[in-house]
Amino acid sequence: MEDWQPKLLQLGYGILAFVAVVVVLMFVVDKAPRRGKERYQLAFFLGPAVLLLVAGLIWPSIRTIWLSLLDARSDEVVGLENYQWMFTQPEILTVLRNTFIWVLITPVSATAIGLLYALLIDKTRGESVQKIFVFMPMAISFVGASIIWKFVYAYRPEGSDQIGLLNQVWVSLGGQPQQWLLNAPANTVFLIIVMVWIQAGFAMVVLSAAIKGIPTEIVEAARIDGVNPWQMFWRITLPSIRPAVIVVYVTISIGVLKVFDIVRTMTGGNYDTSVVANELYTQAFRAGQPGRGSALAVVLFVLVIPIVVFQVRQLRKQREVR
């Protein structure tokens, strides 16, 4: 108990300091002149958030861009040399290719599977229980999911008992046991499956809620007109839930660009499976090349920007429609 007393005291002091700051801010705002009082309120209440944004996002971004222009050993400015290295080294080009494959396959697959499952279980008996099983992987960390799937892909030499589910099924069908995570580029696809398995539950929950939000009058009118299930999907369901589909797709895409845990846990980025997030960690903290790692981080940031801009435009269009 004695070991916890200093920590409890620190926690108490922290809470008191937070309450004191809030009280002071409210007191100052209350005593502010009536003229321009709204500006004082915005300044005092948004000021701390802006400071945290600058300290936690803007300044680190500027620092990263600056580091990407420096040499790792002499701290001399080398200009775009780190970026030139990135686009001329075969292994880094493989990293960029893998990242492109991840972004191309994962969001589409996860969104499609989530949408399909949401349609199949909509208004069926035991819908809640069925959703739980699909959403359950979202409760597992990426590292935990990677360990589970590493056992699924586990390999034992021919003639030995296969502990990996995939190899056991493969051998039962008459095939030879395979080292699924060693053979490129198929091993990248096997890693993508893990991400799809995790994200499909998220897509299913969001899209299922959107489907239930479709006005009943529209659905009944379409059925009276005699549309078949295929026409109902393409003409009624999909257009109605399009904003939700875009949100799911964009969210998963951003997550895919930052994927690190799955690759690091299952292959360590070896066997031509590395992606940008994993490679920037390797270069910055393992290879002692912070300039190259920062350059990769800048490229990752640039790749995210178009997705964010697209999402902002979609939100604006939705507001204009409303």
C-alpha positions as protocol buffer text, in pm:
chain_id: "A"
residue {
  index: 1
  type: MET
  ca { x: 0 y: 0 z: 0 }
}
residue {
  index: 2
  type: GLU
  ca { x: 289 y: 233 z: 75 }
}
residue {
  index: 3
  type: ASP
  ca { x: 407 y: 206 z: -287 }
}
residue {
  index: 4
  type: TRP
  ca { x: 71 y: 331 z: -409 }
}
residue {
  index: 5
  type: GLN
  ca { x: 51 y: 634 z: -181 }
}
residue {
  index: 6
  type: PRO
  ca { x: 286 y: 858 z: -386 }
}
residue {
  index: 7
  type: LYS
  ca { x: 101 y: 765 z: -705 }
}
residue {
  index: 8
  type: LEU
  ca { x: -235 y: 840 z: -547 }
}
residue {
  index: 9
  type: LEU
  ca { x: -103 y: 1174 z: -424 }
}
residue {
  index: 10
  type: GLN
  ca { x: 23 y: 1260 z: -772 }
}
residue {
  index: 11
  type: LEU
  ca { x: -313 y: 1165 z: -920 }
}
residue {
  index: 12
  type: GLY
  ca { x: -490 y: 1380 z: -662 }
}
residue {
  index: 13
  type: TYR
  ca { x: -264 y: 1677 z: -732 }
}
residue {
  index: 14
  type: GLY
  ca { x: -325 y: 1636 z: -1103 }
}
residue {
  index: 15
  type: ILE
  ca { x: -703 y: 1636 z: -1058 }
}
residue {
  index: 16
  type: LEU
  ca { x: -686 y: 1942 z: -831 }
}
residue {
  index: 17
  type: ALA
  ca { x: -467 y: 2124 z: -1084 }
}
residue {
  index: 18
  type: PHE
  ca { x: -714 y: 2045 z: -1364 }
}
residue {
  index: 19
  type: VAL
  ca { x: -1010 y: 2166 z: -1157 }
}
residue {
  index: 20
  type: ALA
  ca { x: -821 y: 2481 z: -1060 }
}
residue {
  index: 21
  type: VAL
  ca { x: -743 y: 2562 z: -1424 }
}
residue {
  index: 22
  type: VAL
  ca { x: -1107 y: 2512 z: -1525 }
}
residue {
  index: 23
  type: VAL
  ca { x: -1229 y: 2731 z: -1238 }
}
residue {
  index: 24
  type: VAL
  ca { x: -984 y: 3007 z: -1328 }
}
residue {
  index: 25
  type: LEU
  ca { x: -1084 y: 2994 z: -1693 }
}
residue {
  index: 26
  type: MET
  ca { x: -1455 y: 3015 z: -1610 }
}
residue {
  index: 27
  type: PHE
  ca { x: -1393 y: 3300 z: -1365 }
}
residue {
  index: 28
  type: VAL
  ca { x: -1188 y: 3500 z: -1617 }
}
residue {
  index: 29
  type: VAL
  ca { x: -1444 y: 3444 z: -1893 }
}
residue {
  index: 30
  type: ASP
  ca { x: -1728 y: 3546 z: -1663 }
}
residue {
  index: 31
  type: LYS
  ca { x: -1549 y: 3872 z: -1574 }
}
residue {
  index: 32
  type: ALA
  ca { x: -1464 y: 3950 z: -1936 }
}
residue {
  index: 33
  type: PRO
  ca { x: -1608 y: 4272 z: -2086 }
}
residue {
  index: 34
  type: ARG
  ca { x: -1948 y: 4233 z: -2244 }
}
residue {
  index: 35
  type: ARG
  ca { x: -1818 y: 4373 z: -2568 }
}
residue {
  index: 36
  type: GLY
  ca { x: -1643 y: 4093 z: -2753 }
}
residue {
  index: 37
  type: LYS
  ca { x: -1723 y: 3841 z: -2479 }
}
residue {
  index: 38
  type: GLU
  ca { x: -1770 y: 3561 z: -2732 }
}
residue {
  index: 39
  type: ARG
  ca { x: -1415 y: 3613 z: -2856 }
}
residue {
  index: 40
  type: TYR
  ca { x: -1280 y: 3584 z: -2503 }
}
residue {
  index: 41
  type: GLN
  ca { x: -1477 y: 3264 z: -2455 }
}
residue {
  index: 42
  type: LEU
  ca { x: -1339 y: 3115 z: -2776 }
}
residue {
  index: 43
  type: ALA
  ca { x: -985 y: 3218 z: -2685 }
}
residue {
  index: 44
  type: PHE
  ca { x: -993 y: 3078 z: -2332 }
}
residue {
  index: 45
  type: PHE
  ca { x: -1173 y: 2752 z: -2406 }
}
residue {
  index: 46
  type: LEU
  ca { x: -1015 y: 2671 z: -2741 }
}
residue {
  index: 47
  type: GLY
  ca { x: -671 y: 2804 z: -2647 }
}
residue {
  index: 48
  type: PRO
  ca { x: -558 y: 2495 z: -2449 }
}
residue {
  index: 49
  type: ALA
  ca { x: -682 y: 2264 z: -2725 }
}
residue {
  index: 50
  type: VAL
  ca { x: -495 y: 2467 z: -2988 }
}
residue {
  index: 51
  type: LEU
  ca { x: -177 y: 2456 z: -2780 }
}
residue {
  index: 52
  type: LEU
  ca { x: -205 y: 2078 z: -2745 }
}
residue {
  index: 53
  type: LEU
  ca { x: -266 y: 2049 z: -3120 }
}
residue {
  index: 54
  type: VAL
  ca { x: 43 y: 2255 z: -3194 }
}
residue {
  index: 55
  type: ALA
  ca { x: 256 y: 2064 z: -2944 }
}
residue {
  index: 56
  type: GLY
  ca { x: 128 y: 1719 z: -3036 }
}
residue {
  index: 57
  type: LEU
  ca { x: 73 y: 1743 z: -3412 }
}
residue {
  index: 58
  type: ILE
  ca { x: 193 y: 2053 z: -3591 }
}
residue {
  index: 59
  type: TRP
  ca { x: 536 y: 2086 z: -3431 }
}
residue {
  index: 60
  type: PRO
  ca { x: 617 y: 1711 z: -3464 }
}
residue {
  index: 61
  type: SER
  ca { x: 513 y: 1731 z: -3831 }
}
residue {
  index: 62
  type: ILE
  ca { x: 747 y: 2024 z: -3895 }
}
residue {
  index: 63
  type: ARG
  ca { x: 1024 y: 1847 z: -3706 }
}
residue {
  index: 64
  type: THR
  ca { x: 974 y: 1530 z: -3910 }
}
residue {
  index: 65
  type: ILE
  ca { x: 994 y: 1720 z: -4239 }
}
residue {
  index: 66
  type: TRP
  ca { x: 1315 y: 1888 z: -4121 }
}
residue {
  index: 67
  type: LEU
  ca { x: 1470 y: 1556 z: -4015 }
}
residue {
  index: 68
  type: SER
  ca { x: 1388 y: 1410 z: -4356 }
}
residue {
  index: 69
  type: LEU
  ca { x: 1625 y: 1667 z: -4508 }
}
residue {
  index: 70
  type: LEU
  ca { x: 1919 y: 1580 z: -4280 }
}
residue {
  index: 71
  type: ASP
  ca { x: 2195 y: 1324 z: -4295 }
}
residue {
  index: 72
  type: ALA
  ca { x: 2177 y: 1065 z: -4018 }
}
residue {
  index: 73
  type: ARG
  ca { x: 2540 y: 1085 z: -3904 }
}
residue {
  index: 74
  type: SER
  ca { x: 2650 y: 1447 z: -3954 }
}
residue {
  index: 75
  type: ASP
  ca { x: 2315 y: 1627 z: -3921 }
}
residue {
  index: 76
  type: GLU
  ca { x: 2399 y: 1815 z: -4238 }
}
residue {
  index: 77
  type: VAL
  ca { x: 2126 y: 1920 z: -4477 }
}
residue {
  index: 78
  type: VAL
  ca { x: 2124 y: 1678 z: -4770 }
}
residue {
  index: 79
  type: GLY
  ca { x: 1809 y: 1809 z: -4936 }
}
residue {
  index: 80
  type: LEU
  ca { x: 1602 y: 1544 z: -5111 }
}
residue {
  index: 81
  type: GLU
  ca { x: 1869 y: 1276 z: -5089 }
}
residue {
  index: 82
  type: ASN
  ca { x: 1662 y: 1064 z: -4847 }
}
residue {
  index: 83
  type: TYR
  ca { x: 1365 y: 1081 z: -5085 }
}
residue {
  index: 84
  type: GLN
  ca { x: 1588 y: 989 z: -5376 }
}
residue {
  index: 85
  type: TRP
  ca { x: 1710 y: 689 z: -5178 }
}
residue {
  index: 86
  type: MET
  ca { x: 1351 y: 588 z: -5116 }
}
residue {
  index: 87
  type: PHE
  ca { x: 1251 y: 580 z: -5482 }
}
residue {
  index: 88
  type: THR
  ca { x: 1570 y: 418 z: -5613 }
}
residue {
  index: 89
  type: GLN
  ca { x: 1624 y: 128 z: -5373 }
}
residue {
  index: 90
  type: PRO
  ca { x: 1458 y: -198 z: -5489 }
}
residue {
  index: 91
  type: GLU
  ca { x: 1369 y: -303 z: -5135 }
}
residue {
  index: 92
  type: ILE
  ca { x: 1194 y: 29 z: -5063 }
}
residue {
  index: 93
  type: LEU
  ca { x: 1010 y: 12 z: -5394 }
}
residue {
  index: 94
  type: THR
  ca { x: 886 y: -329 z: -5276 }
}
residue {
  index: 95
  type: VAL
  ca { x: 768 y: -164 z: -4955 }
}
residue {
  index: 96
  type: LEU
  ca { x: 575 y: 97 z: -5154 }
}
residue {
  index: 97
  type: ARG
  ca { x: 430 y: -175 z: -5376 }
}
residue {
  index: 98
  type: ASN
  ca { x: 314 y: -372 z: -5072 }
}
residue {
  index: 99
  type: THR
  ca { x: 152 y: -62 z: -4923 }
}
residue {
  index: 100
  type: PHE
  ca { x: -33 y: -3 z: -5250 }
}
residue {
  index: 101
  type: ILE
  ca { x: -156 y: -365 z: -5248 }
}
residue {
  index: 102
  type: TRP
  ca { x: -279 y: -324 z: -4890 }
}
residue {
  index: 103
  type: VAL
  ca { x: -470 y: -5 z: -4976 }
}
residue {
  index: 104
  type: LEU
  ca { x: -610 y: -156 z: -5295 }
}
residue {
  index: 105
  type: ILE
  ca { x: -739 y: -483 z: -5146 }
}
residue {
  index: 106
  type: THR
  ca { x: -813 y: -433 z: -4776 }
}
residue {
  index: 107
  type: PRO
  ca { x: -1073 y: -151 z: -4770 }
}
residue {
  index: 108
  type: VAL
  ca { x: -1268 y: -296 z: -5062 }
}
residue {
  index: 109
  type: SER
  ca { x: -1268 y: -648 z: -4918 }
}
residue {
  index: 110
  type: ALA
  ca { x: -1354 y: -547 z: -4560 }
}
residue {
  index: 111
  type: THR
  ca { x: -1631 y: -310 z: -4673 }
}
residue {
  index: 112
  type: ALA
  ca { x: -1779 y: -563 z: -4916 }
}
residue {
  index: 113
  type: ILE
  ca { x: -1776 y: -846 z: -4661 }
}
residue {
  index: 114
  type: GLY
  ca { x: -1924 y: -623 z: -4392 }
}
residue {
  index: 115
  type: LEU
  ca { x: -2197 y: -503 z: -4629 }
}
residue {
  index: 116
  type: LEU
  ca { x: -2277 y: -854 z: -4746 }
}
residue {
  index: 117
  type: TYR
  ca { x: -2306 y: -983 z: -4392 }
}
residue {
  index: 118
  type: ALA
  ca { x: -2519 y: -684 z: -4286 }
}
residue {
  index: 119
  type: LEU
  ca { x: -2760 y: -757 z: -4572 }
}
residue {
  index: 120
  type: LEU
  ca { x: -2777 y: -1131 z: -4501 }
}
residue {
  index: 121
  type: ILE
  ca { x: -2853 y: -1102 z: -4130 }
}
residue {
  index: 122
  type: ASP
  ca { x: -3079 y: -796 z: -4148 }
}
residue {
  index: 123
  type: LYS
  ca { x: -3403 y: -868 z: -3960 }
}
residue {
  index: 124
  type: THR
  ca { x: -3319 y: -1238 z: -3919 }
}
residue {
  index: 125
  type: ARG
  ca { x: -3368 y: -1440 z: -3603 }
}
residue {
  index: 126
  type: GLY
  ca { x: -3074 y: -1407 z: -3366 }
}
residue {
  index: 127
  type: GLU
  ca { x: -2937 y: -1104 z: -3550 }
}
residue {
  index: 128
  type: SER
  ca { x: -2771 y: -962 z: -3237 }
}
residue {
  index: 129
  type: VAL
  ca { x: -2587 y: -1285 z: -3161 }
}
residue {
  index: 130
  type: GLN
  ca { x: -2467 y: -1317 z: -3519 }
}
residue {
  index: 131
  type: LYS
  ca { x: -2333 y: -961 z: -3509 }
}
residue {
  index: 132
  type: ILE
  ca { x: -2141 y: -1034 z: -3191 }
}
residue {
  index: 133
  type: PHE
  ca { x: -1941 y: -1313 z: -3354 }
}
residue {
  index: 134
  type: VAL
  ca { x: -1846 y: -1097 z: -3652 }
}
residue {
  index: 135
  type: PHE
  ca { x: -1767 y: -790 z: -3442 }
}
residue {
  index: 136
  type: MET
  ca { x: -1566 y: -986 z: -3185 }
}
residue {
  index: 137
  type: PRO
  ca { x: -1230 y: -954 z: -3370 }
}
residue {
  index: 138
  type: MET
  ca { x: -1256 y: -575 z: -3326 }
}
residue {
  index: 139
  type: ALA
  ca { x: -1218 y: -632 z: -2951 }
}
residue {
  index: 140
  type: ILE
  ca { x: -882 y: -803 z: -3008 }
}
residue {
  index: 141
  type: SER
  ca { x: -568 y: -597 z: -3046 }
}
residue {
  index: 142
  type: PHE
  ca { x: -379 y: -615 z: -3374 }
}
residue {
  index: 143
  type: VAL
  ca { x: -96 y: -795 z: -3197 }
}
residue {
  index: 144
  type: GLY
  ca { x: -334 y: -1050 z: -3045 }
}
residue {
  index: 145
  type: ALA
  ca { x: -503 y: -1109 z: -3380 }
}
residue {
  index: 146
  type: SER
  ca { x: -162 y: -1150 z: -3545 }
}
residue {
  index: 147
  type: ILE
  ca { x: -60 y: -1415 z: -3293 }
}
residue {
  index: 148
  type: ILE
  ca { x: -386 y: -1604 z: -3351 }
}
residue {
  index: 149
  type: TRP
  ca { x: -336 y: -1603 z: -3728 }
}
residue {
  index: 150
  type: LYS
  ca { x: 30 y: -1692 z: -3693 }
}
residue {
  index: 151
  type: PHE
  ca { x: -87 y: -2019 z: -3543 }
}
residue {
  index: 152
  type: VAL
  ca { x: -335 y: -2058 z: -3830 }
}
residue {
  index: 153
  type: TYR
  ca { x: -45 y: -2028 z: -4078 }
}
residue {
  index: 154
  type: ALA
  ca { x: 195 y: -2237 z: -3870 }
}
residue {
  index: 155
  type: TYR
  ca { x: 416 y: -2481 z: -4064 }
}
residue {
  index: 156
  type: ARG
  ca { x: 559 y: -2820 z: -3972 }
}
residue {
  index: 157
  type: PRO
  ca { x: 774 y: -3036 z: -4204 }
}
residue {
  index: 158
  type: GLU
  ca { x: 606 y: -3304 z: -4412 }
}
residue {
  index: 159
  type: GLY
  ca { x: 527 y: -3612 z: -4205 }
}
residue {
  index: 160
  type: SER
  ca { x: 485 y: -3413 z: -3882 }
}
residue {
  index: 161
  type: ASP
  ca { x: 157 y: -3328 z: -3715 }
}
residue {
  index: 162
  type: GLN
  ca { x: 41 y: -2992 z: -3849 }
}
residue {
  index: 163
  type: ILE
  ca { x: -60 y: -2750 z: -3574 }
}
residue {
  index: 164
  type: GLY
  ca { x: -158 y: -2480 z: -3823 }
}
residue {
  index: 165
  type: LEU
  ca { x: -522 y: -2490 z: -3926 }
}
residue {
  index: 166
  type: LEU
  ca { x: -454 y: -2390 z: -4286 }
}
residue {
  index: 167
  type: ASN
  ca { x: -180 y: -2648 z: -4337 }
}
residue {
  index: 168
  type: GLN
  ca { x: -390 y: -2917 z: -4170 }
}
residue {
  index: 169
  type: VAL
  ca { x: -676 y: -2850 z: -4413 }
}
residue {
  index: 170
  type: TRP
  ca { x: -431 y: -2833 z: -4705 }
}
residue {
  index: 171
  type: VAL
  ca { x: -269 y: -3166 z: -4613 }
}
residue {
  index: 172
  type: SER
  ca { x: -612 y: -3326 z: -4565 }
}
residue {
  index: 173
  type: LEU
  ca { x: -691 y: -3229 z: -4924 }
}
residue {
  index: 174
  type: GLY
  ca { x: -377 y: -3405 z: -5045 }
}
residue {
  index: 175
  type: GLY
  ca { x: -139 y: -3109 z: -5065 }
}
residue {
  index: 176
  type: GLN
  ca { x: 207 y: -3058 z: -4921 }
}
residue {
  index: 177
  type: PRO
  ca { x: 250 y: -2835 z: -4613 }
}
residue {
  index: 178
  type: GLN
  ca { x: 340 y: -2480 z: -4713 }
}
residue {
  index: 179
  type: GLN
  ca { x: 528 y: -2198 z: -4541 }
}
residue {
  index: 180
  type: TRP
  ca { x: 254 y: -1949 z: -4616 }
}
residue {
  index: 181
  type: LEU
  ca { x: 432 y: -1644 z: -4474 }
}
residue {
  index: 182
  type: LEU
  ca { x: 761 y: -1696 z: -4657 }
}
residue {
  index: 183
  type: ASN
  ca { x: 660 y: -1693 z: -5023 }
}
residue {
  index: 184
  type: ALA
  ca { x: 617 y: -1347 z: -5178 }
}
residue {
  index: 185
  type: PRO
  ca { x: 393 y: -1189 z: -5291 }
}
residue {
  index: 186
  type: ALA
  ca { x: 129 y: -1433 z: -5165 }
}
residue {
  index: 187
  type: ASN
  ca { x: 244 y: -1379 z: -4806 }
}
residue {
  index: 188
  type: THR
  ca { x: 129 y: -1016 z: -4827 }
}
residue {
  index: 189
  type: VAL
  ca { x: -219 y: -1138 z: -4916 }
}
residue {
  index: 190
  type: PHE
  ca { x: -217 y: -1371 z: -4614 }
}
residue {
  index: 191
  type: LEU
  ca { x: -132 y: -1073 z: -4392 }
}
residue {
  index: 192
  type: ILE
  ca { x: -409 y: -869 z: -4552 }
}
residue {
  index: 193
  type: ILE
  ca { x: -658 y: -1142 z: -4458 }
}
residue {
  index: 194
  type: VAL
  ca { x: -587 y: -1070 z: -4092 }
}
residue {
  index: 195
  type: MET
  ca { x: -671 y: -701 z: -4137 }
}
residue {
  index: 196
  type: VAL
  ca { x: -988 y: -784 z: -4329 }
}
residue {
  index: 197
  type: TRP
  ca { x: -1091 y: -1027 z: -4053 }
}
residue {
  index: 198
  type: ILE
  ca { x: -1058 y: -748 z: -3797 }
}
residue {
  index: 199
  type: GLN
  ca { x: -1217 y: -464 z: -3993 }
}
residue {
  index: 200
  type: ALA
  ca { x: -1512 y: -655 z: -4143 }
}
residue {
  index: 201
  type: GLY
  ca { x: -1689 y: -639 z: -3806 }
}
residue {
  index: 202
  type: PHE
  ca { x: -1656 y: -261 z: -3794 }
}
residue {
  index: 203
  type: ALA
  ca { x: -1792 y: -231 z: -4148 }
}
residue {
  index: 204
  type: MET
  ca { x: -2080 y: -465 z: -4068 }
}
residue {
  index: 205
  type: VAL
  ca { x: -2195 y: -270 z: -3760 }
}
residue {
  index: 206
  type: VAL
  ca { x: -2187 y: 72 z: -3930 }
}
residue {
  index: 207
  type: LEU
  ca { x: -2352 y: -47 z: -4252 }
}
residue {
  index: 208
  type: SER
  ca { x: -2613 y: -250 z: -4066 }
}
residue {
  index: 209
  type: ALA
  ca { x: -2715 y: 63 z: -3875 }
}
residue {
  index: 210
  type: ALA
  ca { x: -2733 y: 255 z: -4204 }
}
residue {
  index: 211
  type: ILE
  ca { x: -2952 y: -12 z: -4362 }
}
residue {
  index: 212
  type: LYS
  ca { x: -3194 y: 3 z: -4069 }
}
residue {
  index: 213
  type: GLY
  ca { x: -3209 y: 380 z: -4116 }
}
residue {
  index: 214
  type: ILE
  ca { x: -3357 y: 353 z: -4466 }
}
residue {
  index: 215
  type: PRO
  ca { x: -3717 y: 484 z: -4451 }
}
residue {
  index: 216
  type: THR
  ca { x: -3971 y: 203 z: -4452 }
}
residue {
  index: 217
  type: GLU
  ca { x: -4191 y: 393 z: -4699 }
}
residue {
  index: 218
  type: ILE
  ca { x: -3921 y: 378 z: -4967 }
}
residue {
  index: 219
  type: VAL
  ca { x: -3870 y: 5 z: -4922 }
}
residue {
  index: 220
  type: GLU
  ca { x: -4241 y: -72 z: -4930 }
}
residue {
  index: 221
  type: ALA
  ca { x: -4295 y: 146 z: -5238 }
}
residue {
  index: 222
  type: ALA
  ca { x: -4014 y: -37 z: -5419 }
}
residue {
  index: 223
  type: ARG
  ca { x: -4165 y: -376 z: -5331 }
}
residue {
  index: 224
  type: ILE
  ca { x: -4506 y: -263 z: -5455 }
}
residue {
  index: 225
  type: ASP
  ca { x: -4342 y: -168 z: -5784 }
}
residue {
  index: 226
  type: GLY
  ca { x: -4219 y: -527 z: -5808 }
}
residue {
  index: 227
  type: VAL
  ca { x: -3842 y: -483 z: -5782 }
}
residue {
  index: 228
  type: ASN
  ca { x: -3640 y: -798 z: -5722 }
}
residue {
  index: 229
  type: PRO
  ca { x: -3372 y: -827 z: -5447 }
}
residue {
  index: 230
  type: TRP
  ca { x: -3093 y: -738 z: -5692 }
}
residue {
  index: 231
  type: GLN
  ca { x: -3271 y: -422 z: -5805 }
}
residue {
  index: 232
  type: MET
  ca { x: -3358 y: -339 z: -5443 }
}
residue {
  index: 233
  type: PHE
  ca { x: -2989 y: -346 z: -5353 }
}
residue {
  index: 234
  type: TRP
  ca { x: -2859 y: -138 z: -5646 }
}
residue {
  index: 235
  type: ARG
  ca { x: -3145 y: 115 z: -5670 }
}
residue {
  index: 236
  type: ILE
  ca { x: -3260 y: 155 z: -5308 }
}
residue {
  index: 237
  type: THR
  ca { x: -3022 y: 14 z: -5048 }
}
residue {
  index: 238
  type: LEU
  ca { x: -2683 y: 114 z: -5187 }
}
residue {
  index: 239
  type: PRO
  ca { x: -2776 y: 474 z: -5282 }
}
residue {
  index: 240
  type: SER
  ca { x: -2938 y: 522 z: -4941 }
}
residue {
  index: 241
  type: ILE
  ca { x: -2635 y: 402 z: -4743 }
}
residue {
  index: 242
  type: ARG
  ca { x: -2371 y: 554 z: -4974 }
}
residue {
  index: 243
  type: PRO
  ca { x: -2250 y: 807 z: -4712 }
}
residue {
  index: 244
  type: ALA
  ca { x: -2199 y: 527 z: -4459 }
}
residue {
  index: 245
  type: VAL
  ca { x: -2012 y: 315 z: -4717 }
}
residue {
  index: 246
  type: ILE
  ca { x: -1779 y: 608 z: -4788 }
}
residue {
  index: 247
  type: VAL
  ca { x: -1713 y: 663 z: -4417 }
}
residue {
  index: 248
  type: VAL
  ca { x: -1631 y: 295 z: -4366 }
}
residue {
  index: 249
  type: TYR
  ca { x: -1409 y: 281 z: -4673 }
}
residue {
  index: 250
  type: VAL
  ca { x: -1217 y: 597 z: -4580 }
}
residue {
  index: 251
  type: THR
  ca { x: -1173 y: 493 z: -4217 }
}
residue {
  index: 252
  type: ILE
  ca { x: -1036 y: 151 z: -4311 }
}
residue {
  index: 253
  type: SER
  ca { x: -810 y: 305 z: -4578 }
}
residue {
  index: 254
  type: ILE
  ca { x: -648 y: 537 z: -4326 }
}
residue {
  index: 255
  type: GLY
  ca { x: -602 y: 248 z: -4086 }
}
residue {
  index: 256
  type: VAL
  ca { x: -443 y: 38 z: -4360 }
}
residue {
  index: 257
  type: LEU
  ca { x: -191 y: 309 z: -4447 }
}
residue {
  index: 258
  type: LYS
  ca { x: -78 y: 306 z: -4084 }
}
residue {
  index: 259
  type: VAL
  ca { x: -71 y: -72 z: -4045 }
}
residue {
  index: 260
  type: PHE
  ca { x: 229 y: -179 z: -3842 }
}
residue {
  index: 261
  type: ASP
  ca { x: 140 y: -433 z: -3574 }
}
residue {
  index: 262
  type: ILE
  ca { x: 34 y: -714 z: -3806 }
}
residue {
  index: 263
  type: VAL
  ca { x: 345 y: -699 z: -4023 }
}
residue {
  index: 264
  type: ARG
  ca { x: 580 y: -654 z: -3728 }
}
residue {
  index: 265
  type: THR
  ca { x: 431 y: -941 z: -3529 }
}
residue {
  index: 266
  type: MET
  ca { x: 389 y: -1199 z: -3806 }
}
residue {
  index: 267
  type: THR
  ca { x: 694 y: -1149 z: -4030 }
}
residue {
  index: 268
  type: GLY
  ca { x: 892 y: -857 z: -3888 }
}
residue {
  index: 269
  type: GLY
  ca { x: 879 y: -708 z: -4236 }
}
residue {
  index: 270
  type: ASN
  ca { x: 1093 y: -990 z: -4376 }
}
residue {
  index: 271
  type: TYR
  ca { x: 1027 y: -1197 z: -4688 }
}
residue {
  index: 272
  type: ASP
  ca { x: 920 y: -888 z: -4888 }
}
residue {
  index: 273
  type: THR
  ca { x: 623 y: -812 z: -4661 }
}
residue {
  index: 274
  type: SER
  ca { x: 725 y: -476 z: -4515 }
}
residue {
  index: 275
  type: VAL
  ca { x: 502 y: -170 z: -4552 }
}
residue {
  index: 276
  type: VAL
  ca { x: 574 y: 201 z: -4510 }
}
residue {
  index: 277
  type: ALA
  ca { x: 484 y: 222 z: -4139 }
}
residue {
  index: 278
  type: ASN
  ca { x: 699 y: -80 z: -4055 }
}
residue {
  index: 279
  type: GLU
  ca { x: 990 y: 37 z: -4270 }
}
residue {
  index: 280
  type: LEU
  ca { x: 999 y: 385 z: -4118 }
}
residue {
  index: 281
  type: TYR
  ca { x: 1024 y: 224 z: -3773 }
}
residue {
  index: 282
  type: THR
  ca { x: 1303 y: -4 z: -3895 }
}
residue {
  index: 283
  type: GLN
  ca { x: 1501 y: 278 z: -4053 }
}
residue {
  index: 284
  type: ALA
  ca { x: 1456 y: 527 z: -3769 }
}
residue {
  index: 285
  type: PHE
  ca { x: 1503 y: 300 z: -3467 }
}
residue {
  index: 286
  type: ARG
  ca { x: 1679 y: -13 z: -3587 }
}
residue {
  index: 287
  type: ALA
  ca { x: 1907 y: 103 z: -3868 }
}
residue {
  index: 288
  type: GLY
  ca { x: 1995 y: 437 z: -3708 }
}
residue {
  index: 289
  type: GLN
  ca { x: 1867 y: 637 z: -4007 }
}
residue {
  index: 290
  type: PRO
  ca { x: 1619 y: 893 z: -3868 }
}
residue {
  index: 291
  type: GLY
  ca { x: 1640 y: 1096 z: -4189 }
}
residue {
  index: 292
  type: ARG
  ca { x: 1525 y: 805 z: -4401 }
}
residue {
  index: 293
  type: GLY
  ca { x: 1262 y: 709 z: -4147 }
}
residue {
  index: 294
  type: SER
  ca { x: 1133 y: 1067 z: -4142 }
}
residue {
  index: 295
  type: ALA
  ca { x: 1120 y: 1072 z: -4522 }
}
residue {
  index: 296
  type: LEU
  ca { x: 903 y: 760 z: -4514 }
}
residue {
  index: 297
  type: ALA
  ca { x: 682 y: 923 z: -4251 }
}
residue {
  index: 298
  type: VAL
  ca { x: 639 y: 1230 z: -4473 }
}
residue {
  index: 299
  type: VAL
  ca { x: 540 y: 1008 z: -4767 }
}
residue {
  index: 300
  type: LEU
  ca { x: 289 y: 830 z: -4544 }
}
residue {
  index: 301
  type: PHE
  ca { x: 146 y: 1167 z: -4441 }
}
residue {
  index: 302
  type: VAL
  ca { x: 117 y: 1272 z: -4806 }
}
residue {
  index: 303
  type: LEU
  ca { x: -65 y: 949 z: -4890 }
}
residue {
  index: 304
  type: VAL
  ca { x: -322 y: 1013 z: -4618 }
}
residue {
  index: 305
  type: ILE
  ca { x: -399 y: 1372 z: -4727 }
}
residue {
  index: 306
  type: PRO
  ca { x: -603 y: 1285 z: -5043 }
}
residue {
  index: 307
  type: ILE
  ca { x: -820 y: 1045 z: -4843 }
}
residue {
  index: 308
  type: VAL
  ca { x: -888 y: 1308 z: -4576 }
}
residue {
  index: 309
  type: VAL
  ca { x: -967 y: 1573 z: -4841 }
}
residue {
  index: 310
  type: PHE
  ca { x: -1208 y: 1332 z: -5011 }
}
residue {
  index: 311
  type: GLN
  ca { x: -1385 y: 1265 z: -4681 }
}
residue {
  index: 312
  type: VAL
  ca { x: -1417 y: 1638 z: -4602 }
}
residue {
  index: 313
  type: ARG
  ca { x: -1570 y: 1703 z: -4944 }
}
residue {
  index: 314
  type: GLN
  ca { x: -1820 y: 1423 z: -4894 }
}
residue {
  index: 315
  type: LEU
  ca { x: -1924 y: 1567 z: -4557 }
}
residue {
  index: 316
  type: ARG
  ca { x: -1974 y: 1908 z: -4716 }
}
residue {
  index: 317
  type: LYS
  ca { x: -2191 y: 1758 z: -4988 }
}
residue {
  index: 318
  type: GLN
  ca { x: -2405 y: 1584 z: -4725 }
}
residue {
  index: 319
  type: ARG
  ca { x: -2456 y: 1914 z: -4542 }
}
residue {
  index: 320
  type: GLU
  ca { x: -2555 y: 2090 z: -4864 }
}
residue {
  index: 321
  type: VAL
  ca { x: -2812 y: 1820 z: -4939 }
}
residue {
  index: 322
  type: ARG
  ca { x: -2962 y: 1854 z: -4592 }
}
